[in-house]
Amino acid sequence: MAPGTRRTAARKGFTVIELLLVVAMIAILGSMLLAAVMAMRAGAKKRQTEILLQQLVAAIETMKSDYGYSRALGVDKDGNVLPASDLDNIDLGKELNPKSPFWNPPPDKDMDILLNKRLKTYYEVHKHQVVANEFRDPFGWPVKYRVELMSEDVDGNNRLEHYAKEYLVSYGPDGSEGTDDDLVFYFPRTVFLGEDD
């Protein structure tokens, strides 16, 4: 037998080290794939939440226009924003339910109060997201209604005009209000509350 013949003999199978390296590489690739999938799911939930807030605002605005209601929901007759505890008690799920409108204006003499078809359709489609009268976002948190008051001197006559800007907020993935991942959607119209005498 010539010298070095044993060295050139074909090796069969994997060593333990090679096998461990393959397993480690598969684990690393799997964790990278899992992270990418989780990020995609979070992005999809965020987009779903943005669409939900937009649809909720549209439903509320439609109902307001149908009933001729011009005030912000969370503002009293004097233009003061209701306390946060009262704002939190504005149950959008209950209020948007066409079987229990959130205010009961006196019926018009020419017609009874008609339920808004768009609102009714919206509620029927989304009622699975109503838990204990609260609309839940895709993350599972209740959608909250908020009001921001603004005052400005429009005409330059030192008489302030007062406005309310309504918006809905979702707490996002972390479920905490006031963090960077909150999703906010403003109502399209600013509500005029009056001006100083």
Helices and strands as residue ranges (DSSP letters): H 5-8, H 16-67, H 84-88, H 92-95, H 117-126, G 127-129, E 130-131, E 134-135, E 144-152, E 161-170, E 183-186, E 191-195
